[in-house]
């Protein structure tokens, strides 16, 4: 849609909107274009490059972030939709600067990481999953993981890592065993 302006025409995409969003516990206020994707806002405006954009259709899961605690595909959302909300990216899940989240540590130990492109989305998805289901079966893990594409690992090492993380988060130091 074109609108008349002082110097000719402008599109709705040219319009800027003020947003306030909390990302990984830090509050931000920015001016964004109406059509800027949330994934682009996170990567380019906030310089948080862990959120990846793989398919730009919401299919691969690489762009997954927590939106008010719920996994969401940031490539399918506009930055303006983040106004007033809390986001968590992969950069925000570590326990502190010196300690990884148990899920990050377990995936490292079980070789659940290879090229790393899908890793951020998988970590975010599985963190939310384990928060809701702290003692999942392998089948439940695989079902929760089904919305994230990985072309490198074959998934077994990722599943093993999620199982190990669940055991550790529940106070057990169980070795990974296949169901």
C-alpha positions, 0 to 999 in steps of 0.5 A: 500500500502506498501513502502520500508523503512530503517527498512523494510516496512511501510504503508501510514498510518505511514506517518506524515503530517504537518497541520495548522488549526484554531479551535474555533479561535485558530491556531494549527500546528500539525503532524498527520498520513495520516489516522487520522480522523478529529473527532479523531484529535479534540478529542485526539490531541486538547483535545476538547471532545465535538465533539462525535463519534456515528456511524462513518458513518456520519449518526447520526450527533454527530460529526458535526463541522463547517468547514469554517462555513458549517456543516460537519461530522468530522468522515468522514473527515481526519485531513489533510483535515482540513489543512488551514481551520477554524473549530468551535466545540461546545466548540467555540459557547458560546458568552464568558466564562460566557454567553452561545450562545442563542441556548445553553441557549434555549435548556437548558430552554426547556429541549432539552438536556437529555443524551447529546451525540447528543447535540454538533452535534445538536447545531452546525447544528442548529447554522448554520441553524439559521445563514442562516434562522433566522425565521424558521417555525417548519417544517423547523426546523424539516427538518434541524434537520433530519440529527441528531439522538437523542434517548432520547428527542423525538425532540419536546423539541429540536424544542421548544428550536430552536424556542425560540432561533430564537425568542430571536436572532431576539430580541423577547422574545416570549414564545414557541408555537407550530405551 
